[in-house]
Amino acid sequence: MDSRTTYMSPFTTRYGAVNMRYLFSDSNRHNIWRELWHVLALAEKESGANITNDQLNEILSAIGDDIDYDKVKEYEAETRHDVVAHLMEFGDHC
């Protein structure tokens, strides 16, 4: 897309420092979701859910994996929900 026909925030184009832009980036947000899902699984295990240590380790090891945004896009078209699409793609890694 041409930046002249698509909204571009002055925050990202002029005023935002590199590290600030990273903090608000899609990549950072999606990796935080993955970390939260790991913590949620830990809490569910502590609450009695049938989650093994191997499964927890698999979730933890998948956090650093690259996100397949093409697959996310497919899942989102199917589910019409961005978080669910990312959760399904993350499940593919686990």
C-alpha positions in Angstrom: 0.0 0.0 0.0 1.1 3.5 -0.7 1.7 5.4 2.5 0.0 8.4 1.0 -3.3 6.5 0.7 -3.1 4.7 4.0 -3.2 6.3 7.4 0.2 6.5 9.0 0.5 7.6 12.6 2.9 10.4 13.3 3.8 8.4 16.4 5.4 5.7 14.2 6.7 7.9 11.4 8.1 10.8 13.3 7.9 10.9 17.0 8.2 7.3 18.3 11.6 6.1 19.4 12.7 2.8 18.0 12.3 0.9 21.3 8.9 2.6 21.8 7.7 1.4 18.4 8.8 -2.1 19.2 6.9 -2.1 22.5 3.7 -1.3 20.6 4.5 -3.6 17.6 2.3 -6.5 16.5 5.3 -8.9 17.0 5.8 -7.8 20.7 2.0 -8.0 21.4 1.7 -11.5 19.9 4.7 -12.8 21.8 3.3 -11.4 25.1 0.0 -13.3 24.3 2.1 -16.5 24.0 3.8 -15.8 27.4 0.4 -15.2 28.9 -0.9 -18.5 27.6 2.0 -20.3 29.2 1.3 -18.6 32.6 -2.4 -19.5 32.2 -1.5 -23.2 31.6 0.7 -23.1 34.7 -2.2 -21.7 36.7 -4.6 -24.2 35.3 -2.3 -27.1 36.2 -2.0 -25.7 39.8 -5.8 -25.6 39.9 -6.0 -29.3 39.0 -6.3 -29.3 35.2 -4.8 -32.4 33.6 -1.7 -30.6 32.1 1.6 -32.4 32.1 5.0 -30.9 32.6 5.9 -32.0 29.1 3.0 -30.0 27.7 4.1 -27.0 29.8 7.7 -27.3 28.5 6.4 -27.6 24.9 4.4 -24.4 25.3 7.4 -22.6 26.8 9.7 -23.8 24.0 7.3 -22.6 21.4 7.2 -19.0 22.7 10.3 -18.1 20.8 9.1 -19.6 17.5 8.5 -17.5 14.5 4.8 -16.6 14.1 3.4 -17.8 10.8 1.3 -14.8 9.9 0.0 -16.4 6.7 -1.5 -19.2 8.8 -2.8 -16.6 11.3 -4.5 -14.9 8.4 -6.1 -18.2 7.3 -7.4 -18.9 10.8 -8.7 -15.4 11.2 -10.7 -15.7 8.0 -12.1 -18.9 9.3 -12.8 -17.8 12.9 -13.2 -14.0 12.4 -11.3 -13.5 15.6 -7.6 -12.4 15.8 -6.8 -13.8 19.2 -8.3 -17.2 18.5 -6.4 -17.2 15.2 -3.2 -16.6 17.0 -4.0 -19.2 19.6 -4.7 -21.8 16.9 -1.4 -20.9 15.1 0.5 -21.2 18.4 -1.1 -24.6 18.9 0.4 -25.7 15.6 3.8 -25.0 17.1 3.0 -27.1 20.2 
